[in-house]
Amino acid sequence: MGSLPLAIQLSTSLLLILLPLVVIELGLVVFSLVDLFKPERRVIGDNKLVWALIIVLVGTIGPIVYLLAGRKQN
C-alpha cells in the first residue's frame, strides 16, 4: 500500500487551508452587493455602479472598504 505522492498531499493541505478563506471572501462580496443594491441604501458619492466595481474588482479590501466607509448612515 503506497501513500499519496507528496505533491497531492501538499495540494490537499493547501486546499483545506484556502477553502475557508475563499468562502469568507465570496460571502463578503455577496453580502456587500446585496446591501449595496437595496433601494433604500445611500452611498458616498451617490454612485452605486462605482461601488459595485470596487466591491467586485478590488478583492477582499473592496467589500471591507464599502462596508466601513462607503455607506451613508440613514
C-alpha positions in Angstrom: 0.0 0.0 0.0 1.6 3.2 -1.2 0.8 6.6 0.3 -0.2 9.6 -1.8 2.6 11.5 -3.6 3.9 14.5 -1.8 2.5 16.9 -4.4 -1.0 15.6 -3.9 -0.7 15.7 -0.1 0.5 19.4 -0.3 -2.2 20.4 -2.7 -4.9 18.8 -0.5 -3.5 20.6 2.6 -3.4 23.9 0.7 -7.0 23.4 -0.4 -8.1 22.8 3.1 -6.4 26.0 4.2 -7.6 28.2 1.3 -11.2 26.9 1.1 -12.5 28.8 4.2 -10.8 32.0 3.0 -12.5 31.7 -0.4 -15.8 31.1 1.3 -15.4 34.2 3.5 -14.3 36.3 0.5 -17.3 35.2 -1.5 -19.6 35.8 1.4 -18.2 39.3 1.9 -18.8 40.1 -1.8 -22.3 38.7 -1.9 -23.3 40.4 1.3 -21.9 43.8 0.2 -23.6 43.6 -3.2 -26.9 42.7 -1.7 -26.6 45.6 0.7 -25.5 48.0 -2.0 -28.5 47.3 -4.2 -31.1 47.7 -1.6 -33.4 50.5 -2.8 -33.1 52.5 0.5 -29.3 52.3 0.6 -27.4 55.5 0.0 -23.7 55.5 -0.6 -20.8 58.0 -0.5 -20.6 59.7 -3.9 -24.2 58.6 -4.8 -22.8 56.2 -7.5 -23.7 52.5 -6.8 -22.1 51.3 -10.0 -18.7 52.6 -8.9 -19.1 50.9 -5.6 -20.2 47.6 -7.2 -17.0 47.7 -9.3 -14.9 48.4 -6.2 -16.5 45.5 -4.4 -16.0 43.0 -7.2 -12.6 44.1 -8.6 -10.6 45.1 -5.6 -10.6 41.8 -3.9 -11.0 41.4 -0.1 -10.3 45.1 0.5 -13.2 46.3 -1.7 -16.1 44.8 0.3 -14.4 45.9 3.6 -13.9 49.5 2.4 -17.6 49.6 1.2 -18.9 48.2 4.5 -16.8 50.5 6.6 -16.7 53.7 4.6 -19.0 53.6 1.6 -22.4 53.5 3.2 -24.2 56.6 4.3 -26.0 56.1 7.6 -29.7 56.7 7.3 
